[in-house]
Amino acid sequence: MSRTPTELLTPADQERRRGLRVMKGVALGALLGMAVVFLVSFAFEKQVPALAYVRAAAEGGMVGALADWFAVTALFRHPLGVPIPHTAIIPNRKDEIGRTLGEFVETNFLSAEVVRTKLEATRIAQHAGEWLRVPVHAERVTAEASVMASGVLRALSDEDVQDVIEQLAREHLIQPDWGPPLGAWLGRIVESGAHHGAVDMGIETIQAWLAANQSAFTGLVSRRLPSWVPSIAQRLIDETVYNEAVKFAGAVRADPQHPARKAIDGYLDRLAENLQHDPTTISKLEDAKTTLFDSPRVRELAAEAWNTAKAGLLTSLADPESALRRRATTAVTEVGERLVTEPALQERVDTWVTDAAVFLVDRYRHDIASVITDTVERWDPAETTEKIELMVGRDLQYIRLNGTIVGALAGLAIFSIAHALLG
């Protein structure tokens, strides 16, 4: 069920309506006052000739009041309900008024020159920086951005995101050959000797393991000897193997030019070369990659990655004390500080904002102005009349008051001049 114009009024409109009624009462009171003065002066004019001047003033005041009442009323409705031509202008020409208003706004407010002049004088970057560098304001920006980001994350379809992640993983991670780039990367590492640190760490790990696990060598060789070999000889052989292993590890660690190190270097160098140029090695690596990242596994990894990232982001965004929120607030504050203290940055930001606004206004100003036209066209004529009358009707009642006063003065002046000339 459609609502009446009264039901559509906001509290501010209700207050305007009360003010309008008061002013209408004042204007009507002035008219009635003039009528009373006219009747009294007309009745006693013969006894008191001077009342003729009063009657003339009252007569002119009534004429002025009635004329301006007709003019003001004709804007919004038919006076006394009589459909006189060229009355009820606003409800009858509502759509034309909306189009005219839209054209006026488009021409005078949405021109590139007006927008550029206003924005160039506003110092947008400096004002924004002064506001953003206040910690409370930065926290507010971060909080609002967190709410928006959380809403976007919750609105996203998990399946669609997983499909995108899977597609990106296949396109950029699985489909490209790994061999040549991996071989080139390994070749650069071997050439620069960057792998020596890893070799040292591996040898140190082996030494630590040997020191803590001598018992692991018990029977390692002796259990493979014939049974007739004496047990003391078996223990001697196991200890010898262990000691040789410890000596070998120590020698490799102590000698940067040890043959074992050179053997490792040679193996890595050949592996780097084969990964780049040997079809067999490349094929083996691709087969291993395909086996590792088969289709179900890729989708499972995509789901795990998205769910983990989403849960972590939602938790961080919801917690004002999270590291993410704190860093974001700090970043916003720093941006505000830079906008205030760096004139070059201010100029770049102001120029960018101004150029962007001018471009948007110049390109879409007709569409923006059409919002006014379309909105007015959708309004009900009675609603339109009600809204406009509430906005300007109180001031129009002053026209009625002024018409009453000016009419009275004009009537008095005309009567006085005529009396002076003909008397």
Secondary structure, DSSP 8 states (H G I E B T S, - for coil): ----TGGG--HHHHHHHHHHHHHHHHHHHHHHHHHHHHHHHHHSTTT-TTHHHHHHHHHHHHHHHHHHHHHHHHHHS-GGG---TT-SHHHHTHHHHHHHHHHHHHHHTS-HHHHHHHHHTT-HHHHHHHHHTSHHHHHHHHHHHHHHHHHHHHHS-HHHHHHHHHHHHIIIIISS-SHHHHHHHHHHHHHHTTTHHHHHHHHHHHHHHHHH-GGGGTTTTGGGS-TTS-HHHHHHHHHHHHHHHHHHHHHHHH-TT-HHHHHHHHHHHHHHHHHHH-HHHHHHHHHHHHHHT-HHHHHHHHHHHHHHHHHHHHHHHH-TTSHHHHHHHHHHHHHHHHHHH-HHHHHHHHHHHHHHHHHHHHHHHHHHHHHHHHHHHHS-HHHHHHHHHHHHHHHHHHHHHHHHHHHHHHHHHHHHHHHHHH-
